[in-house]
Structure formats: structure tokens, C-alpha cells
Amino acid sequence: MRDYVYAATLIQTTAGVGDFLPRTSAARKLVRDQAVLAHVTVTILITLGVSVVVTALG
């Protein structure tokens, strides 16, 4: 579990996989999916934050 959390945090906070290499196609797919999910999550959080600020000021 500790390795998974490390890898997920590394993928979500950088543009690459850092100091590990996904060797199988399944592992590469998981890394790709994690990167896409991280991008979508951050986009949604920023959108919600902007919406709250605009609503409060409006």
C-alpha cells in the first residue's frame, strides 16, 4: 500500500513517473489512468473553487 500511495502521489504531482518504471502494459495503463484522473480531479476542484468565489461575489 505504501508503494501505491508513493506512486500515485508522484504521478499526481509531477508530469512523469519519476524514479520507477512501469514495465508491463497493464502497469503503463494504470499510470496513464492515474495521470488522467489526477488532471480531471484538479480541474474539477479548481472549477468548483472559482464557482464558489464568483457566487459569493455576485
ABEGO torsion letter per residue (X at the ends): XAAAAAAAAAAAABABAEABBBABAAAAAAAAAAAAAAAAAAAAAAAAAAAAAAAAAX
